[in-house]
Amino acid sequence: MSTVHSTAVAPSPWSPFRNSTFTIVWVATLISNIGSWMYSSASAWLMTSLDDDPLMVSLVQVAAVLPMVLFALPAGALADIVDQRRFLIGGEVYIAVLSTLLAALVWLGAIGPISLLLLTFLIESGSAVTAPAWQAVVPQLVPSPVLPAAIAMNSGGINVSRALGPALGGLLTALFGIAAPFWVNGVSNLGVIGALLRWRSAPRHDAGLPAERFLSALRTGIRYSRNNRHLRATLIRSIGFFFFASCYWALLPLVARNQVGGGPTFYGLVLGTIGASAIAGVFILPWSKTKLGADRVVAAGSIGTALATLLYGAARGPFAALAASAVAGICWIAALATLNVSAQLALPEWVRGRGLAIYVTVFSTALTVGSALWGQLARFAGVPMTLFIAAAGMLLAMPLTWRCKLQTGAGIDLTPSMHWATPVLGRKVTSDAGPVLVTVEYRVLPAEHEPFRRAMDLLARERGRDGAYAWGLFEDVAEPGRFVETFLVESWLEHLRQHKRVTNADRLLQQHVDKLLKGPPIVTHMISARNEN
């Protein structure tokens, strides 16, 4: 598939701030993220004092990211079936309480390597549980045309905090001791809680159906993602980038302390340079996306990240480390924001939380596994050589993943089409009755058998995305051209949800199939007799 470069004028990066709710939430999360980055950088630096083994230092990154791997997917299912605003408020309160506890332990000198890792894991578990909901509410805060700008601005806010947080954390550590950044983080979530209490989210479009059950929602989300080729491509590209980028994030405290010989202030300056560079990248990103396209933006970010990783490995003085950080920041935001938008564009509203949770889980797994492996390798090969190997791997991953194109879901209409006819019932059917067998009989024109089969392969993906399983297509051996499609759905209620999930893009595919037929298809609904009373 060739890449088409859009000539449309990109929305201003500032356009999301025309919405007051977005602005308030953005400012509040900025303050909270500044506290988070102060605590994050202070935790990594504290570990170098408690235990400077490369593996132990890299485990701080593992403890920070592992919760995303473990909890993001179930959290995504919850984000799609509960009130997202209340869910976020509860999660932010949990984070604030545990962050305050960690600050008290550091202040009392009662923290050790294991307890530091444990509390980091618990605090970041709160962030992992709320991450899908945070991403899922962004389309509720801004109009659709400025959604990419809002996502980029959110990433920019994270990087503003990354620029300010570590630098302020290093300064506070130097002036007031290592506990100061932890105390600031403990109270920084209060603004987010207040902003969420002020915001009143729009009613959810439940189409008159009850909320999905948790396990069913989880299975449906996984099934949807497996059958969404646009999301799968984004996930593959994410693995190729984040696995190798995790190396410099995991080993950066040792680069600053052992290779360069700097203190906590210099380490904060290194992280601050990454953040400041990423801020600049936010304003360059709309222009670069228009000129290069999403795939080339991520490719450029990968090449720049490989260069930055090489510079970190070669750094023996502050100038080289800061130069690497300047390159790393702009490349990080270019790849992160572009991949995030690609995931957002591939998902309809009803499964957005689960789809984004799978995206978060995949790139967090790449960061977690990568951090642990790079830390272990650095034990034997040394920090510089490990960084060199990661840089080479990043360059090698580019051609291997290039066939997976990004943001291909941008031109697809995922609005519910509601074109499926309401099933005709001869008796009362309970919501939990099932499984449901749906059969569709087609009589295909003689010359259209192969085009029909190809179209049905695409239709099978649509059935799977919307909740079906065990799909099949059969041809009558006694009557050529008579085909029967079958698929199973867990329950009658889940089949009714299918009717609400079918999109305008799916309707166009169905119209294409209909043109290959002699007459309209015949749909039959059957319910398992074994479970019926």
N, C-alpha and C positions, 0 to 999 in steps of 0.2 A: 504494500500500500504506500503510495507516495505521500510525502508531507506537503500539505497545502499551507502556504503562509498567508495569514489574513492581512488584508490591507485596511481593515476597519480601525478607526481611532480607538485606542484603549481608554477606558474610563480613568479619570484622574485618581491617583493613589489616595487622595484626600476625600473622595466622594463618600465613603462610608460614614464619615463624621457628620454628614448632614442629618443623620438619624441620632437624636439625643440619647436614646436608650443604648445604642451601640457605643456612643462616646463615653457614657458613664461606666458601662461595663468594661470597656477597654481601659480606661484610666485606672479603675479599681484593680483589674487583673495585672496591669503594669506594676502597680505598687506591690501587689502580692508576689509577682514574679521577681521583682528586685530582691525582696526578702528571701525568696526561694534560692536565687542564685548566690546570695550572700552565704546562706547556710550550706549550699551545695559545694561551693569552692572552699569554705571553711572546713567542711567534713573531709574533703580530699586532702587538704593541707594538714589537718589534725592527724589523719592516718599516717602521713609520712613521719610524724613525730612519735606516734604510738608504735608503728611497725612499718619500716620502709621497704619491706620485701615487695618486689614488683607485683607479685600475684595479689598480695593483700591490698595494695594501693589500687589495682585494677578492680578488685572486688567491690570497692565503693561504687564504681560505675555499674557493676553488675547488680548490686543491691538497689540502686536507683532505678534501673530499667527492668529488672526481672518481674516486678509486679505487673507491668504492662503485658508481659507474656502470659502471666497466669490469670489475670483478672479482667483484661480489657474486653475479651469476647463475651463473657457473661454480663459484664457491665453494659456492653452494647445492646444486648437483648433487653436488659432492664430499661435502658434509655428509650427504647421503642415502645415500651408497654406501660411505663409509669409517667407521672407528672415530672417532666425534666427539671423544672424550676425547683420544686421541693427536693428532688433527688440531689441537685447540685448544692443546695443549702445544707443538707445533712452531711454531704461529703466534705464541704469546706469547714464546717464546725469540727468534724473529726480531725482534719489536718491541723487546725489551729490548736486543738487540745494536745495532740501528740508532739507538735513542734515546741510547745511551751514546756512539756515534760523533758524533751531532749535538751533544751536550753538550760533548765534547772540542773540536770545531771552534769553537763559540761561545766557550769558555773561552780558546782560543788566539787569538781574533780573526781566524780564517781563514774566516769566513762572509760571504757576500754575498747580494744579493737572489735571484739565480738558484739558488745552492746551497741557500739556505734553502727555497725553493719545492720544489726537487728532493728534498731529504731529508724534508720534510714529506709530499710525495707518496709516497715509499717507505715511510715509517713508517705512514701511514694506509692504504697498500695491505695491510699486515699486518692492520690492524683490519678492513678491508673483507673480506678473505678469511675471517676468523674470525667475522664478524658473523652470518651465517646459522646457523652451528653453535651460537653462543651462544644465539640465540633458539630454536633447535630443541631444545636440551637442557633448557629451562625446564620443560616438561611432565614430564621425567624426575625433576625435583627436588622436585616438590610434587604432591599429589593434584589431580584435575581440578576439584573445586569451588572451590579457592582459586587456580586459575591466573590469573584476572583480577587478584586481589590481588597475586600474585607478580610479574606483569608491571608493575603499577603501582608496586610496591615497587622493582623493578629501575630503573624510570624515576626513582623517588624517589632511589635511590642515586646515579644519574647527576647528579641535581640537587643532592644534598648535596655531591657532589664539585665541582659547578659553583659552589656557594656558597663552599666552602672553598678550592678550588684557585686561582682567580684572585686572591682576597684574599691567600692565603699567598704566591702567586707575586709579587704586587706588593710585599709586605713583604720577601721574600727578595731581590728585585731591589734595593730601596732599601738593604738592609743589606749584601749581599754581592756585588752586581753581577748583570748580566743572565744570566750563565751558571748561577747557582744553581738556578733552576726546571728547567733542562734536566737538570742532574745528578740532581735528585730524581726526575724522570720516568724517568731511565735505570735506576734501581734499584727503582722502584715495582711493576714487573711480577713481581718474584720471589715475592711472596705469592700471586699468582694461579697461578703455575706450581706452587708447593707445594700449594695447594688442589686443583688438578687431579690432581696425583700421588697425593694422599690418596684422592680420590673413585674409587669403582669403579662404573661405569655398569652398568645392567641389560642383559642380552643383547638384541640387536635381534631383532625378529620378521621373520625372512627367509623363513618358510614353506617352508624346505627348498630354495629356489631360489638360484642363484649371484647375486653382486652384479651390479648393472646396469653396463654399460659407460658410460664418461663421456659420449660424444657422444649415445648413445641416451638416457641419463638427462636430458641437457640438453634434447633435443627433446621428450621426454615432459613435462618440467616446464613448458616454454613452452606446449605443447598443452593441458596441464591448466589452466593459468592462463587461457588464452584462452577456455576453455569453462566457467569457474567464474564465474557472474554475481555471486556474493557477494563474491569477491575483486576482480572488475573494479570494482564500485561503490566499494570501499575505495580502490582505486588512483586513481580519478577524484577522489574527495574529497581524497586526499593531495596531488595535483597542485595543486588549487585553494587549499590552505592553504600548503604549503611553498614554492611559487614566490614568493609575495608576502612570507612571513615571512622568506625569505632576505635581504631587503633590509636589515633592521636588523642582522642578524648580520654581514653583509659590511661595513657602513659604521660599525659601532659604534666601532671604534678612532678614526676621524676625528671622530665626534661627541664622544668624550671628550677628544681632544687639541686639535682646532681650534675646535669650537663652544663647548665648556665651558672649555677651557684647563687641563685637568687633566693629571696625570702618571701614571706606571704604577700607583701606589697607588690613585688614583681610578678608573682603568680596571678594576683588579681589584675594587674595591668595586662598580662598576656590574655586572660579571658576577656577583659574589657575591650581589648583591641579586636578580638573576634566579634564581639557584639557590635562595636562601632562600625566595623566593616560590613557586617550583615545589615545594619541600618541603611547604609549607602546602597546595598544591594536591593533593598525594597523599592527604592525609587528608580533604579535601573531596570528592574525586572519587567515592568509593563512594556518598556521600549524593546528590551531584548527578546521578549516573547513574541512581539509583533514582527520583529526583523528575522528572528531565527526559527521560531516555532518551539514547541515544548520539548521535543526530543533533543534538539541541538542545545537547548539551554541546559538540560541535565547532563548532556555529554560535556559541555564546556565546564560545568560545575565539577564533574568527575575528574577531568584533566587538571583543573586548578587544585582540587583536593589532593590529587597525587603529588603535584608540585609542592604544596604546603607540607605534606607528610615527609617528603624528601628533605625539605628545609629544616623541619623539626629534628630529623635524624642527624643532620649535619651541624646543627646549631651548637656553638660553643661560647657564644656571647649573646647579649641581649638584643642586638640589632637583628640577627638572623631569626631569632625566635619571634620577635615582633613582626618582622616581615612575613614570616610564615603565617602568623595569626591574621594579618591583614588579608592575605589570600584566602585563608581557610574560611573566614567569616562570610565573605561575599559568595563563595562557592557553596557553602552550607545552605544559605538562605535560598539561593537559586534552585538547588535541587529539592530542598525540603518543601518550599512553597509550590513548586511546579508539580511534584508528586502528590501533594495534598489536594490541589485543585483537580488533578486527574482522577483521584479517588472520589471526590465530591461529585464530579460531573457524571460519573458512572452509576450513580445511585438515585433511585426514586425516594420520595419522602418516607414511605412506610417502612423501609428497611435501612434507612440512612445510618441510624445508630449502630446497627449490627455490622453493616458493611464497613463503616469507618473503624469500628472496633477490630475487625479482621485486618484492616490496613495497619492500624496501630500495633496489633499483635505481631504481625509479620516483621515490620521494621524494628520493633523493640526486641524481637527474638534475634534478629541480625545484630543489633547493638550488644545484646547480652552475651550471646555466644561468642561474638567477635571479641568483646572486651576480655572475657575469661581466657580465650585462646591466645590473644596477643600478650596478656599478662604472663601466661605460662611460658610462651615462647621467649619472652624477654628475660625470664629467669636463666635460660641456657644460652641464648644467642646475644643477649644484651639489648638495651633499649634502642640504640641507633640502628642495628641490623634489623630488628623487628619492624621498625618504621619503614626502612627501605623495602622490605618484603611486602608490606601492606600497600605501599605506593605502586609497586609493580603489579600486584593483584588487582588494584583499582583500574589500572590501564587495560589489563587483560579482560576484565569483566565487561568493558564497554562493547567490544564487537560481539561477545557471546550473548548479550542481552539486547542488541540493537533491533532485532526483529520485533520486539515487543514495543509497540507504539503507544504514546501517551496522549491523553485527552481526546481519544477517539469517540468518547461519549458526548462531546460538546454539541454535536449537531443532532442528537437523538431526542425526540420528544417523549419524555417519561411521564407526562401527565396521564392520569387514569382516563381511559377511553370509555369505559362502561358500555362496551358494545356487545358483550356476551348477553344473550337472552336469559331471562329468569327461568330456572328449571320448572317444568310442569310437574306438580305433585299429585299423585292419586290417593295419597294418605298422609297423615302427619309424620314428619321425620324429626327426631330429636337432634339437637346440635351436636351431641357427642357420638351419634351413630356413625359407624364406619368400621373398617376403611371403605372408601367410596371408589368404585370402579367407573371411570368415564370412558365410553367408547365413541369414536367418531368414524362414521362410514363415508368413504370417498369413492366416487366413480370417476376415474381419470381418463382424459382424452388419450387415444392410442399413441399419439406422437409425443406426449408429455410425461411419460413415465419417469425418465431420468431427471428432468427438471423438477418433477414432483418430489422425488426422493431427496434431492438436494435441498429443496425448500423445507421438507419435513425435518431434516437434520437441524435446521435453524429453529423450527417450531418446537422441537424437543427441548432445546435450551430454554425457550420461553416457558414451557410447562414446568421445567425444573426450577427456574428462577421464582416462579409464583407459588411453589409449594407442592408440586407433584413429584412422585417417585415411581420407579419401576415402569418407565415409559417403553412402549414397543410399537412397531409398525409391521403389519402382516398383510400379505397378498393372497387372495383367494385363488387356489390352484385350478378350480373349476371355472372360474370366470375372470380371465385376465382383465386388469384395469380396476378391479374392485379391491380397495385397500381398507383396512380397519386399523385405526390408531387407538391404542389403549394407554391409560395411565392411572395410577392409584394416588389417592389423597388420604391423609390420615383420618379425617372425619368430615361430616357434612358441613360443620361450621368452617372448617379449613377450606372446603371447596367454595363456600360462599365468599370467603376472603379472596380466593382466586379471582372471582368475578370483579372485585374492587381493585385488584392489583394490575390487571391487564392495561397496558399503556397504548398510547396512540401509535408508537412504533410497532408494537405487536399487532395492532389492527391493520397496519399497512402490509405486514407480512402475511396476515390471514387473507387479505384481499388479493395478494399475489398468488397464493395457493388456490383461491377460488377461481381464478382465471384459467387454471389448468384442469378444471373439472367439467363434467357433463351437466351437472346440476348441483344444487346446494347440498352440503354435507348433512348427514343425519346423526344427531347427538343423542346418546342414551346414558342415563345415570343409574347405577346399580349400587346397592349397599349390601355389605356382607350379611348374609342371613344367619351366620353362626352367632353373632352378638346381638341379634334382634330377639325381643321377647315375643 
